Amino acid sequence: MDDQITGSALVRHLGGIAGDDRVGYAALAGRIRTMLGDGRLAVGTRVPSERELALALGVGRGTVAAAYGELRESGHLARRRGSGTWTALPASTRRSTASPFAPSGAFVVAPDLPVGVIDLAHAAPAAPAEAMVAATQDALAVLPTHLVGPGYELLGLPSLRAAIADRLSAQGLPTAPDEVMVTGGAQHAHALVVRALVRPGDRVLLEQPTYPGAVDLVRHASARPVPVALDRDGAGRTRWDVGSFAAALRESAPALAYLIPDHHNPTGAVMDAETRGAVVAAARRHGVPLVVDDCLRDMWLDEPVGPPLGAWAAVAGEAPVLTIGSLSKTVWGGVRIGWLRGPRAVLRRIATSRASDDIASPVLEQLVATGLLARLDDLLDDRRAAMAARRDHLLAAVHREFPEWTVQRPSGGFSLWIDLGAPRSSALVDTAARHGLHLAAGPRFGTGGAFENFLRLPFTHPVDVLDDAVDRLAAAWGSPAALPVGLGTVV
């Protein structure tokens, strides 16, 4: 089925103008452009007919016709013969940005600038050296007891699986060791799920915005991402629109849905308990597996989050919920150990697919991970305190240096999701690279070129590095080169 939005759904997103006969076509067109810029309305969506939207809004059809005409002229809508009108982006705003997840040397720094590169494209902290060394020493001490066997454990070492199961159970998601598979990081776990459950041409439901690696996995599988835009409440806080989520499940019949309910990447939002229950119920009703990315749930900075989303499946009975976790965010990106928790039958299917080219995870790294899990709570106390201080420091610096930007204070995670107020993200990232600042542009976190108004800014570096980064960002923002084509010159 084609991606489309009904008149009533579009009105719900437009907010505040329904039934107002004084609404002019320019205001309506402007609201739709804003929704395209911040991702609430996905590019490539068929919009309601003029008559349908006019009825839903309670305005004259001429108002909608004039708004649609202005949007077609500006390149934000396009007619397709015989299939209606679809959202688009003007050619001048479609920027090609290299993946921020490429090797650090893959971007260009001006040769005449004697500066070290600050990497703010990756939202990941440095390693806790003392804990890493201690866990590695412990692993080496017990390694000889594992050398007598072949070293092949497709699902992972029993001791590590038991430790993961215990941690998930303590968080409110009852888990047995045989419901856990150890993987080479969270992205590996997600890739295994996609490989086993998604076929070319299938649809995969994703939040909009979302983690870029999730979008890449869908495309690499020759599947089609179905973006469901996150909404905002009256205070501007990000939230999940259960109605839109359920409608997308019903209308798109996706092979699976991928969600980040705790300290969502990149917005930092946390899904409330009522929404969790509704999301799981909708997935069960339509028979769609949920892939839950829980890599950041332990990185709360203000107060702990509730039980994992998968706990609602346990309450409701067996449901297709697969939970992904990892030590890469809580400990260090260089620890390539993650896990997948799910129903035994689904894990068996995924393990069968995995066995053809990935026999097992490395034993030594799994032993190190077991030691890190034993130290994790103490390690997290220090990490949360450091990240909370860095978050507040960066927030203050952004408010001081960029008063025109809008940003919500996240309750956890590693980054700020900033509304720049103009479609300048890709141009800003390109310019910042010449100042020795590596950033990830907003469109990396969506589909179809959305989020040119947004920038993700991590606070994982020490405060002196963050101050240097803000200075470089200010210089890039003030440069004429940071303006996208067609916006003129900074004055």
LINGIDA-V535684 format. One record per pair of residues at least 4 apart in sequence whose ideal C-beta (glycine too) atoms are under 7 Angstrom apart, sorted by sequence separation. I is the first residue (numbers start at 1). GAP is how many residues later the second one is. D is the distance in whole Angstrom. If there is no record, write none. Layout:
i:I gap:GAP d:D
i:I gap:GAP d:D
This chain:
i:5 gap:4 d:5
i:6 gap:4 d:7
i:7 gap:4 d:6
i:8 gap:4 d:7
i:9 gap:4 d:7
i:10 gap:4 d:6
i:14 gap:4 d:7
i:23 gap:4 d:6
i:25 gap:4 d:6
i:26 gap:4 d:6
i:27 gap:4 d:6
i:28 gap:4 d:7
i:29 gap:4 d:6
i:30 gap:4 d:6
i:31 gap:4 d:7
i:32 gap:4 d:7
i:33 gap:4 d:6
i:34 gap:4 d:6
i:41 gap:4 d:6
i:48 gap:4 d:4
i:49 gap:4 d:7
i:50 gap:4 d:6
i:51 gap:4 d:6
i:52 gap:4 d:6
i:53 gap:4 d:6
i:59 gap:4 d:5
i:61 gap:4 d:6
i:62 gap:4 d:6
i:63 gap:4 d:6
i:64 gap:4 d:6
i:65 gap:4 d:6
i:66 gap:4 d:7
i:67 gap:4 d:6
i:68 gap:4 d:6
i:69 gap:4 d:6
i:70 gap:4 d:6
i:80 gap:4 d:7
i:89 gap:4 d:5
i:98 gap:4 d:6
i:102 gap:4 d:4
i:109 gap:4 d:7
i:128 gap:4 d:6
i:129 gap:4 d:6
i:130 gap:4 d:6
i:131 gap:4 d:6
i:132 gap:4 d:6
i:133 gap:4 d:6
i:134 gap:4 d:7
i:135 gap:4 d:6
i:136 gap:4 d:6
i:137 gap:4 d:7
i:138 gap:4 d:7
i:139 gap:4 d:6
i:143 gap:4 d:7
i:153 gap:4 d:6
i:156 gap:4 d:5
i:157 gap:4 d:7
i:158 gap:4 d:6
i:159 gap:4 d:7
i:160 gap:4 d:6
i:161 gap:4 d:6
i:162 gap:4 d:6
i:163 gap:4 d:7
i:164 gap:4 d:6
i:165 gap:4 d:6
i:166 gap:4 d:6
i:167 gap:4 d:7
i:169 gap:4 d:7
i:175 gap:4 d:5
i:184 gap:4 d:4
i:186 gap:4 d:6
i:187 gap:4 d:6
i:188 gap:4 d:6
i:189 gap:4 d:7
i:190 gap:4 d:6
i:191 gap:4 d:6
i:192 gap:4 d:6
i:193 gap:4 d:6
i:194 gap:4 d:5
i:198 gap:4 d:5
i:206 gap:4 d:5
i:210 gap:4 d:5
i:212 gap:4 d:6
i:213 gap:4 d:6
i:214 gap:4 d:7
i:215 gap:4 d:7
i:216 gap:4 d:6
i:217 gap:4 d:6
i:232 gap:4 d:5
i:233 gap:4 d:5
i:241 gap:4 d:6
i:242 gap:4 d:6
i:243 gap:4 d:6
i:244 gap:4 d:6
i:245 gap:4 d:7
i:246 gap:4 d:6
i:247 gap:4 d:6
i:248 gap:4 d:5
i:260 gap:4 d:5
i:264 gap:4 d:6
i:271 gap:4 d:5
i:273 gap:4 d:7
i:274 gap:4 d:6
i:275 gap:4 d:6
i:276 gap:4 d:6
i:277 gap:4 d:6
i:278 gap:4 d:6
i:279 gap:4 d:6
i:280 gap:4 d:6
i:281 gap:4 d:6
i:282 gap:4 d:6
i:300 gap:4 d:5
i:307 gap:4 d:4
i:310 gap:4 d:7
i:311 gap:4 d:7
i:312 gap:4 d:6
i:327 gap:4 d:4
i:328 gap:4 d:7
i:331 gap:4 d:5
i:342 gap:4 d:5
i:343 gap:4 d:7
i:344 gap:4 d:6
i:345 gap:4 d:7
i:346 gap:4 d:6
i:347 gap:4 d:6
i:348 gap:4 d:6
i:349 gap:4 d:7
i:350 gap:4 d:6
i:351 gap:4 d:6
i:354 gap:4 d:5
i:355 gap:4 d:7
i:361 gap:4 d:7
i:362 gap:4 d:7
i:363 gap:4 d:6
i:364 gap:4 d:7
i:365 gap:4 d:6
i:366 gap:4 d:7
i:367 gap:4 d:7
i:368 gap:4 d:6
i:369 gap:4 d:6
i:370 gap:4 d:7
i:371 gap:4 d:7
i:372 gap:4 d:6
i:375 gap:4 d:5
i:376 gap:4 d:6
i:377 gap:4 d:7
i:379 gap:4 d:6
i:380 gap:4 d:6
i:381 gap:4 d:7
i:382 gap:4 d:6
i:383 gap:4 d:6
i:384 gap:4 d:6
i:385 gap:4 d:7
i:386 gap:4 d:6
i:387 gap:4 d:6
i:388 gap:4 d:7
i:389 gap:4 d:6
i:390 gap:4 d:6
i:391 gap:4 d:6
i:392 gap:4 d:6
i:393 gap:4 d:6
i:394 gap:4 d:6
i:395 gap:4 d:6
i:396 gap:4 d:6
i:397 gap:4 d:6
i:398 gap:4 d:5
i:399 gap:4 d:7
i:420 gap:4 d:6
i:424 gap:4 d:5
i:425 gap:4 d:6
i:426 gap:4 d:6
i:427 gap:4 d:6
i:428 gap:4 d:6
i:429 gap:4 d:7
i:433 gap:4 d:7
i:440 gap:4 d:5
i:446 gap:4 d:4
i:461 gap:4 d:4
i:463 gap:4 d:6
i:464 gap:4 d:7
i:465 gap:4 d:6
i:466 gap:4 d:6
i:467 gap:4 d:7
i:468 gap:4 d:7
i:469 gap:4 d:6
i:470 gap:4 d:6
i:471 gap:4 d:7
i:472 gap:4 d:6
i:473 gap:4 d:6
i:474 gap:4 d:6
i:475 gap:4 d:7
i:483 gap:4 d:5
i:5 gap:5 d:5
i:23 gap:5 d:6
i:35 gap:5 d:4
i:36 gap:5 d:5
i:48 gap:5 d:4
i:54 gap:5 d:6
i:59 gap:5 d:7
i:71 gap:5 d:4
i:72 gap:5 d:5
i:89 gap:5 d:6
i:127 gap:5 d:5
i:146 gap:5 d:7
i:156 gap:5 d:5
i:168 gap:5 d:5
i:169 gap:5 d:5
i:175 gap:5 d:7
i:183 gap:5 d:4
i:210 gap:5 d:7
i:218 gap:5 d:5
i:232 gap:5 d:6
i:240 gap:5 d:6
i:249 gap:5 d:7
i:260 gap:5 d:6
i:263 gap:5 d:6
i:264 gap:5 d:4
i:271 gap:5 d:5
i:283 gap:5 d:5
i:300 gap:5 d:5
i:328 gap:5 d:5
i:342 gap:5 d:5
i:361 gap:5 d:6
i:420 gap:5 d:6
i:432 gap:5 d:4
i:433 gap:5 d:6
i:446 gap:5 d:5
i:461 gap:5 d:5
i:477 gap:5 d:6
i:483 gap:5 d:7
i:17 gap:6 d:5
i:35 gap:6 d:4
i:54 gap:6 d:6
i:71 gap:6 d:4
i:72 gap:6 d:7
i:79 gap:6 d:5
i:80 gap:6 d:6
i:155 gap:6 d:7
i:169 gap:6 d:5
i:183 gap:6 d:4
i:198 gap:6 d:6
i:232 gap:6 d:6
i:233 gap:6 d:6
i:313 gap:6 d:4
i:410 gap:6 d:7
i:443 gap:6 d:5
i:445 gap:6 d:6
i:476 gap:6 d:5
i:11 gap:7 d:5
i:36 gap:7 d:7
i:54 gap:7 d:4
i:72 gap:7 d:7
i:168 gap:7 d:4
i:218 gap:7 d:5
i:232 gap:7 d:7
i:263 gap:7 d:6
i:283 gap:7 d:5
i:328 gap:7 d:6
i:398 gap:7 d:6
i:432 gap:7 d:5
i:443 gap:7 d:6
i:459 gap:7 d:6
i:483 gap:7 d:6
i:48 gap:8 d:7
i:77 gap:8 d:5
i:78 gap:8 d:6
i:98 gap:8 d:6
i:109 gap:8 d:6
i:206 gap:8 d:6
i:230 gap:8 d:5
i:231 gap:8 d:5
i:249 gap:8 d:7
i:262 gap:8 d:6
i:297 gap:8 d:6
i:313 gap:8 d:4
i:327 gap:8 d:5
i:443 gap:8 d:5
i:32 gap:9 d:7
i:54 gap:9 d:7
i:68 gap:9 d:6
i:77 gap:9 d:7
i:98 gap:9 d:6
i:183 gap:9 d:6
i:206 gap:9 d:6
i:230 gap:9 d:7
i:398 gap:9 d:6
i:407 gap:9 d:5
i:442 gap:9 d:3
i:443 gap:9 d:6
i:480 gap:9 d:5
i:17 gap:10 d:7
i:51 gap:10 d:6
i:54 gap:10 d:5
i:77 gap:10 d:6
i:78 gap:10 d:5
i:165 gap:10 d:4
i:215 gap:10 d:6
i:230 gap:10 d:6
i:231 gap:10 d:4
i:261 gap:10 d:4
i:280 gap:10 d:7
i:327 gap:10 d:5
i:328 gap:10 d:7
i:429 gap:10 d:5
i:442 gap:10 d:6
i:480 gap:10 d:5
i:17 gap:11 d:7
i:50 gap:11 d:5
i:53 gap:11 d:5
i:76 gap:11 d:7
i:77 gap:11 d:6
i:165 gap:11 d:6
i:297 gap:11 d:7
i:310 gap:11 d:5
i:407 gap:11 d:5
i:442 gap:11 d:7
i:445 gap:11 d:7
i:76 gap:12 d:6
i:165 gap:12 d:5
i:309 gap:12 d:7
i:326 gap:12 d:4
i:395 gap:12 d:7
i:407 gap:12 d:7
i:429 gap:12 d:4
i:442 gap:12 d:4
i:478 gap:12 d:6
i:75 gap:13 d:6
i:76 gap:13 d:7
i:104 gap:13 d:7
i:310 gap:13 d:5
i:325 gap:13 d:6
i:405 gap:13 d:5
i:406 gap:13 d:4
i:442 gap:13 d:6
i:17 gap:14 d:7
i:50 gap:14 d:5
i:75 gap:14 d:7
i:76 gap:14 d:7
i:165 gap:14 d:7
i:204 gap:14 d:5
i:294 gap:14 d:6
i:324 gap:14 d:7
i:325 gap:14 d:5
i:395 gap:14 d:6
i:405 gap:14 d:7
i:50 gap:15 d:5
i:75 gap:15 d:3
i:104 gap:15 d:6
i:162 gap:15 d:5
i:165 gap:15 d:5
i:229 gap:15 d:7
i:261 gap:15 d:6
i:308 gap:15 d:6
i:405 gap:15 d:6
i:406 gap:15 d:7
i:426 gap:15 d:5
i:74 gap:16 d:6
i:75 gap:16 d:7
i:161 gap:16 d:4
i:164 gap:16 d:5
i:228 gap:16 d:5
i:292 gap:16 d:7
i:324 gap:16 d:6
i:405 gap:16 d:6
i:425 gap:16 d:5
i:439 gap:16 d:7
i:440 gap:16 d:5
i:14 gap:17 d:5
i:68 gap:17 d:6
i:228 gap:17 d:5
i:292 gap:17 d:5
i:404 gap:17 d:5
i:425 gap:17 d:4
i:426 gap:17 d:6
i:50 gap:18 d:6
i:292 gap:18 d:6
i:322 gap:18 d:6
i:323 gap:18 d:4
i:398 gap:18 d:7
i:425 gap:18 d:7
i:158 gap:19 d:6
i:161 gap:19 d:4
i:204 gap:19 d:5
i:206 gap:19 d:5
i:208 gap:19 d:4
i:323 gap:19 d:7
i:391 gap:19 d:7
i:203 gap:20 d:7
i:206 gap:20 d:7
i:208 gap:20 d:6
i:228 gap:20 d:5
i:322 gap:20 d:4
i:398 gap:20 d:7
i:100 gap:21 d:3
i:161 gap:21 d:6
i:200 gap:21 d:7
i:201 gap:21 d:7
i:202 gap:21 d:5
i:203 gap:21 d:5
i:204 gap:21 d:6
i:205 gap:21 d:5
i:206 gap:21 d:6
i:207 gap:21 d:6
i:208 gap:21 d:5
i:321 gap:21 d:7
i:395 gap:21 d:7
i:13 gap:22 d:6
i:100 gap:22 d:7
i:160 gap:22 d:6
i:200 gap:22 d:4
i:201 gap:22 d:7
i:204 gap:22 d:7
i:208 gap:22 d:7
i:226 gap:22 d:6
i:394 gap:22 d:6
i:194 gap:23 d:5
i:198 gap:23 d:5
i:200 gap:23 d:7
i:203 gap:23 d:5
i:205 gap:23 d:6
i:207 gap:23 d:6
i:156 gap:24 d:7
i:190 gap:24 d:7
i:322 gap:24 d:7
i:337 gap:24 d:7
i:156 gap:25 d:6
i:157 gap:25 d:7
i:198 gap:25 d:5
i:318 gap:25 d:6
i:155 gap:26 d:5
i:156 gap:26 d:3
i:187 gap:26 d:5
i:191 gap:26 d:6
i:226 gap:26 d:5
i:257 gap:26 d:6
i:425 gap:26 d:7
i:426 gap:26 d:6
i:13 gap:27 d:5
i:155 gap:27 d:7
i:190 gap:27 d:6
i:194 gap:27 d:5
i:387 gap:27 d:7
i:425 gap:27 d:5
i:428 gap:27 d:7
i:13 gap:28 d:7
i:226 gap:28 d:6
i:337 gap:28 d:6
i:425 gap:28 d:7
i:238 gap:29 d:4
i:280 gap:29 d:7
i:292 gap:29 d:6
i:294 gap:29 d:6
i:295 gap:29 d:7
i:336 gap:29 d:7
i:337 gap:29 d:6
i:423 gap:29 d:4
i:425 gap:29 d:6
i:47 gap:30 d:7
i:239 gap:30 d:7
i:290 gap:30 d:6
i:292 gap:30 d:7
i:294 gap:30 d:6
i:295 gap:30 d:6
i:299 gap:30 d:6
i:423 gap:30 d:6
i:425 gap:30 d:5
i:238 gap:31 d:4
i:240 gap:31 d:6
i:257 gap:31 d:6
i:259 gap:31 d:6
i:261 gap:31 d:6
i:265 gap:31 d:6
i:289 gap:31 d:4
i:290 gap:31 d:5
i:291 gap:31 d:5
i:292 gap:31 d:5
i:293 gap:31 d:5
i:294 gap:31 d:5
i:295 gap:31 d:5
i:299 gap:31 d:7
i:310 gap:31 d:7
i:422 gap:31 d:7
i:256 gap:32 d:6
i:262 gap:32 d:6
i:280 gap:32 d:4
i:284 gap:32 d:6
i:288 gap:32 d:7
i:290 gap:32 d:7
i:292 gap:32 d:7
i:298 gap:32 d:5
i:337 gap:32 d:4
i:421 gap:32 d:7
i:437 gap:32 d:6
i:242 gap:33 d:6
i:249 gap:33 d:6
i:256 gap:33 d:4
i:257 gap:33 d:5
i:258 gap:33 d:5
i:259 gap:33 d:6
i:260 gap:33 d:4
i:263 gap:33 d:4
i:273 gap:33 d:6
i:276 gap:33 d:5
i:280 gap:33 d:5
i:289 gap:33 d:6
i:291 gap:33 d:7
i:295 gap:33 d:7
i:296 gap:33 d:6
i:420 gap:33 d:5
i:245 gap:34 d:6
i:249 gap:34 d:7
i:254 gap:34 d:6
i:257 gap:34 d:7
i:259 gap:34 d:7
i:262 gap:34 d:6
i:263 gap:34 d:7
i:295 gap:34 d:5
i:335 gap:34 d:7
i:419 gap:34 d:6
i:420 gap:34 d:7
i:28 gap:35 d:6
i:240 gap:35 d:5
i:256 gap:35 d:6
i:258 gap:35 d:7
i:262 gap:35 d:4
i:270 gap:35 d:6
i:277 gap:35 d:5
i:281 gap:35 d:7
i:284 gap:35 d:5
i:419 gap:35 d:6
i:420 gap:35 d:6
i:437 gap:35 d:4
i:23 gap:36 d:6
i:28 gap:36 d:7
i:242 gap:36 d:5
i:246 gap:36 d:4
i:250 gap:36 d:6
i:263 gap:36 d:6
i:276 gap:36 d:5
i:280 gap:36 d:6
i:283 gap:36 d:7
i:418 gap:36 d:6
i:436 gap:36 d:6
i:437 gap:36 d:6
i:10 gap:37 d:7
i:230 gap:37 d:7
i:242 gap:37 d:7
i:245 gap:37 d:6
i:249 gap:37 d:4
i:263 gap:37 d:7
i:283 gap:37 d:7
i:335 gap:37 d:7
i:417 gap:37 d:6
i:418 gap:37 d:5
i:435 gap:37 d:4
i:10 gap:38 d:6
i:21 gap:38 d:6
i:25 gap:38 d:5
i:29 gap:38 d:4
i:33 gap:38 d:7
i:46 gap:38 d:5
i:47 gap:38 d:5
i:271 gap:38 d:7
i:3 gap:39 d:7
i:18 gap:39 d:5
i:19 gap:39 d:4
i:28 gap:39 d:4
i:32 gap:39 d:6
i:46 gap:39 d:7
i:47 gap:39 d:7
i:230 gap:39 d:7
i:249 gap:39 d:5
i:280 gap:39 d:6
i:417 gap:39 d:6
i:418 gap:39 d:6
i:437 gap:39 d:7
i:5 gap:40 d:5
i:17 gap:40 d:7
i:18 gap:40 d:6
i:23 gap:40 d:7
i:36 gap:40 d:6
i:46 gap:40 d:5
i:47 gap:40 d:6
i:432 gap:40 d:7
i:435 gap:40 d:6
i:3 gap:41 d:6
i:4 gap:41 d:6
i:7 gap:41 d:4
i:25 gap:41 d:4
i:29 gap:41 d:4
i:45 gap:41 d:7
i:280 gap:41 d:7
i:331 gap:41 d:5
i:415 gap:41 d:5
i:416 gap:41 d:5
i:432 gap:41 d:6
i:435 gap:41 d:5
i:3 gap:42 d:5
i:4 gap:42 d:4
i:5 gap:42 d:6
i:6 gap:42 d:6
i:25 gap:42 d:4
i:29 gap:42 d:5
i:44 gap:42 d:6
i:45 gap:42 d:5
i:327 gap:42 d:6
i:415 gap:42 d:6
i:3 gap:43 d:7
i:5 gap:43 d:7
i:10 gap:43 d:6
i:33 gap:43 d:6
i:44 gap:43 d:6
i:205 gap:43 d:6
i:262 gap:43 d:5
i:415 gap:43 d:4
i:416 gap:43 d:7
i:2 gap:44 d:6
i:26 gap:44 d:7
i:32 gap:44 d:7
i:43 gap:44 d:5
i:205 gap:44 d:7
i:214 gap:44 d:5
i:414 gap:44 d:5
i:415 gap:44 d:7
i:432 gap:44 d:4
i:7 gap:45 d:4
i:11 gap:45 d:5
i:25 gap:45 d:7
i:42 gap:45 d:7
i:43 gap:45 d:6
i:327 gap:45 d:6
i:414 gap:45 d:7
i:431 gap:45 d:4
i:7 gap:46 d:5
i:11 gap:46 d:6
i:41 gap:46 d:6
i:43 gap:46 d:6
i:330 gap:46 d:7
i:414 gap:46 d:5
i:205 gap:47 d:7
i:7 gap:48 d:7
i:8 gap:48 d:5
i:261 gap:48 d:5
i:331 gap:48 d:7
i:428 gap:48 d:6
i:431 gap:48 d:5
i:7 gap:49 d:3
i:203 gap:49 d:5
i:205 gap:49 d:4
i:211 gap:49 d:6
i:428 gap:49 d:6
i:203 gap:50 d:7
i:204 gap:50 d:5
i:210 gap:50 d:7
i:330 gap:50 d:6
i:431 gap:50 d:5
i:36 gap:51 d:6
i:203 gap:51 d:4
i:204 gap:51 d:6
i:431 gap:51 d:4
i:203 gap:52 d:7
i:204 gap:52 d:6
i:205 gap:52 d:4
i:206 gap:52 d:5
i:207 gap:52 d:6
i:36 gap:53 d:7
i:202 gap:53 d:4
i:207 gap:53 d:7
i:204 gap:54 d:7
i:211 gap:54 d:5
i:428 gap:54 d:5
i:427 gap:55 d:5
i:427 gap:56 d:6
i:198 gap:57 d:5
i:209 gap:57 d:6
i:427 gap:57 d:5
i:197 gap:58 d:6
i:198 gap:58 d:7
i:209 gap:58 d:7
i:424 gap:58 d:6
i:197 gap:59 d:6
i:424 gap:59 d:6
i:424 gap:60 d:6
i:423 gap:61 d:6
i:394 gap:63 d:7
i:394 gap:65 d:4
i:391 gap:68 d:5
i:390 gap:69 d:4
i:397 gap:69 d:7
i:401 gap:69 d:6
i:393 gap:70 d:5
i:397 gap:70 d:7
i:387 gap:72 d:7
i:394 gap:72 d:5
i:390 gap:73 d:6
i:393 gap:73 d:6
i:397 gap:73 d:5
i:401 gap:73 d:5
i:402 gap:75 d:7
i:390 gap:76 d:6
i:211 gap:82 d:7
i:298 gap:82 d:6
i:301 gap:83 d:6
i:301 gap:86 d:6
i:301 gap:87 d:4
i:299 gap:88 d:7
i:301 gap:90 d:6
i:197 gap:92 d:6
i:193 gap:98 d:6
i:190 gap:101 d:6
i:186 gap:107 d:7
i:186 gap:109 d:5
i:302 gap:109 d:5
i:301 gap:110 d:6
i:101 gap:111 d:7
i:300 gap:111 d:7
i:301 gap:111 d:5
i:300 gap:112 d:4
i:299 gap:113 d:5
i:299 gap:114 d:6
i:299 gap:115 d:7
i:296 gap:116 d:7
i:296 gap:117 d:5
i:193 gap:129 d:6
i:173 gap:134 d:6
i:190 gap:134 d:6
i:172 gap:135 d:3
i:173 gap:135 d:5
i:189 gap:135 d:5
i:171 gap:136 d:6
i:172 gap:136 d:6
i:171 gap:137 d:6
i:173 gap:137 d:5
i:173 gap:138 d:5
i:186 gap:138 d:5
i:172 gap:139 d:5
i:186 gap:139 d:7
i:174 gap:140 d:6
i:186 gap:140 d:4
i:173 gap:141 d:7
i:185 gap:141 d:6
i:270 gap:141 d:6
i:186 gap:142 d:6
i:268 gap:142 d:3
i:185 gap:143 d:6
i:268 gap:143 d:7
i:268 gap:144 d:7
i:268 gap:145 d:5
i:193 gap:147 d:7
i:263 gap:147 d:7
i:192 gap:148 d:7
i:265 gap:148 d:7
i:189 gap:149 d:5
i:263 gap:149 d:4
i:266 gap:149 d:6
i:268 gap:149 d:6
i:173 gap:150 d:7
i:188 gap:150 d:6
i:189 gap:150 d:7
i:263 gap:150 d:4
i:267 gap:150 d:5
i:185 gap:151 d:5
i:189 gap:151 d:4
i:266 gap:151 d:5
i:184 gap:152 d:5
i:185 gap:152 d:7
i:186 gap:152 d:4
i:185 gap:153 d:4
i:196 gap:153 d:6
i:184 gap:154 d:7
i:196 gap:154 d:4
i:182 gap:155 d:7
i:183 gap:155 d:5
i:183 gap:156 d:6
i:182 gap:157 d:6
i:183 gap:157 d:6
i:193 gap:157 d:6
i:196 gap:157 d:4
i:181 gap:158 d:6
i:192 gap:158 d:5
i:195 gap:158 d:6
i:180 gap:159 d:6
i:181 gap:159 d:5
i:180 gap:161 d:5
i:192 gap:161 d:7
i:179 gap:162 d:6
i:192 gap:162 d:5
i:179 gap:163 d:7
i:179 gap:165 d:6
i:42 gap:166 d:6
i:175 gap:166 d:6
i:178 gap:166 d:6
i:181 gap:166 d:6
i:179 gap:168 d:7
i:39 gap:169 d:5
i:181 gap:169 d:7
i:39 gap:170 d:6
i:181 gap:170 d:7
i:237 gap:171 d:6
i:236 gap:172 d:6
i:168 gap:173 d:6
i:164 gap:175 d:5
i:184 gap:177 d:6
i:183 gap:178 d:7
i:182 gap:179 d:5
i:266 gap:179 d:5
i:182 gap:184 d:6
i:42 gap:185 d:4
i:42 gap:187 d:6
i:41 gap:188 d:7
i:40 gap:189 d:4
i:39 gap:190 d:6
i:266 gap:190 d:4
i:40 gap:191 d:7
i:155 gap:196 d:6
i:154 gap:197 d:6
i:132 gap:200 d:7
i:154 gap:200 d:7
i:154 gap:201 d:6
i:128 gap:203 d:7
i:124 gap:204 d:7
i:124 gap:205 d:6
i:127 gap:205 d:4
i:154 gap:205 d:7
i:156 gap:205 d:6
i:154 gap:206 d:6
i:157 gap:206 d:7
i:160 gap:206 d:5
i:167 gap:206 d:6
i:127 gap:207 d:6
i:152 gap:207 d:5
i:153 gap:207 d:5
i:163 gap:207 d:5
i:152 gap:208 d:5
i:124 gap:209 d:4
i:151 gap:209 d:7
i:157 gap:209 d:5
i:160 gap:209 d:6
i:156 gap:210 d:6
i:160 gap:210 d:5
i:163 gap:210 d:5
i:159 gap:211 d:6
i:151 gap:212 d:5
i:146 gap:217 d:5
i:227 gap:219 d:7
i:227 gap:220 d:5
i:143 gap:221 d:6
i:225 gap:222 d:5
i:3 gap:223 d:7
i:143 gap:224 d:6
i:139 gap:225 d:6
i:142 gap:225 d:6
i:139 gap:228 d:4
i:139 gap:229 d:4
i:136 gap:232 d:5
i:139 gap:232 d:6
i:212 gap:232 d:5
i:215 gap:232 d:6
i:135 gap:233 d:5
i:138 gap:233 d:4
i:212 gap:233 d:6
i:9 gap:235 d:7
i:210 gap:235 d:6
i:135 gap:236 d:3
i:209 gap:236 d:4
i:135 gap:237 d:5
i:209 gap:237 d:5
i:208 gap:238 d:5
i:208 gap:239 d:7
i:135 gap:240 d:7
i:131 gap:241 d:7
i:208 gap:242 d:7
i:209 gap:242 d:6
i:131 gap:244 d:5
i:131 gap:248 d:5
i:1 gap:250 d:5
i:1 gap:251 d:6
i:128 gap:251 d:6
i:123 gap:291 d:4
i:123 gap:292 d:5
i:120 gap:317 d:7
i:121 gap:317 d:5
i:118 gap:318 d:6
i:120 gap:318 d:6
i:121 gap:318 d:6
i:117 gap:319 d:5
i:118 gap:319 d:5
i:119 gap:319 d:5
i:120 gap:319 d:5
i:121 gap:319 d:4
i:116 gap:320 d:6
i:118 gap:320 d:7
i:113 gap:321 d:7
i:115 gap:321 d:4
i:117 gap:321 d:6
i:113 gap:322 d:7
i:113 gap:323 d:6
i:109 gap:324 d:6
i:110 gap:324 d:4
i:108 gap:325 d:6
i:109 gap:325 d:7
i:107 gap:326 d:5
i:109 gap:327 d:5
i:97 gap:329 d:5
i:93 gap:330 d:5
i:95 gap:331 d:3
i:107 gap:331 d:6
i:95 gap:332 d:7
i:97 gap:332 d:6
i:123 gap:333 d:7
i:123 gap:335 d:4
i:125 gap:335 d:4
i:124 gap:336 d:6
i:120 gap:337 d:6
i:123 gap:337 d:6
i:100 gap:338 d:7
i:120 gap:338 d:5
i:100 gap:340 d:4
i:97 gap:344 d:5
i:100 gap:344 d:6
i:97 gap:346 d:7
i:97 gap:347 d:7
i:118 gap:347 d:6
i:120 gap:349 d:6
i:118 gap:350 d:6
i:118 gap:351 d:5
i:118 gap:354 d:7
i:94 gap:355 d:5
i:93 gap:356 d:7
i:93 gap:359 d:5
i:89 gap:360 d:5
i:38 gap:381 d:7
i:37 gap:386 d:6
i:93 gap:391 d:6
i:92 gap:392 d:6
i:92 gap:393 d:4
i:92 gap:394 d:5
i:44 gap:404 d:5
i:42 gap:405 d:7
i:43 gap:405 d:3
i:42 gap:406 d:6
i:43 gap:406 d:6
i:39 gap:407 d:5
i:43 gap:407 d:6
i:42 gap:408 d:7
i:39 gap:411 d:4
i:39 gap:412 d:5
i:38 gap:413 d:7
i:36 gap:414 d:7
i:37 gap:415 d:6
i:38 gap:415 d:5
i:37 gap:416 d:4
i:38 gap:416 d:7
